[in-house]
């Protein structure tokens, strides 16, 4: 078997491909489900914003954020194939570590900016006016 050949395993869920190292890739059925869910999770927030069926903007915003998080999970599972089985779980662990670092960086930055704004010394009205 050469390094460039890609053997194919046929399963009940569709055509599952493996690369030269034996790593499994997604099936056609899995990709179709992923695409359908991605389209649905994009169309629903668009509809929520354009038609405004909910009277409270905060509820709409919360629903859109929840659907965005669900869409991230769908992409990670369907297209990036990150699960506990791929490469012994190391890819999932690396991804989770990256998520933690990004959340800490963004959350810490927002926290610092908020506290800098709250704790700034108030400016007198004369100093706040632009100088000529």
Secondary structure, DSSP 4 states (H G I P E B T S, - for coil): --TT---EEEETTEEEEB-TT--B---HHHHHHHHHHHHHHHHHHHHHHHH--SS-HHHHHHHHHHHHHHHHHHHHHHTS--SSSGGGGHHHHHHHHHHHHHHHHHHHHHHHHHHHHHTSPPPPHHHHSPP-
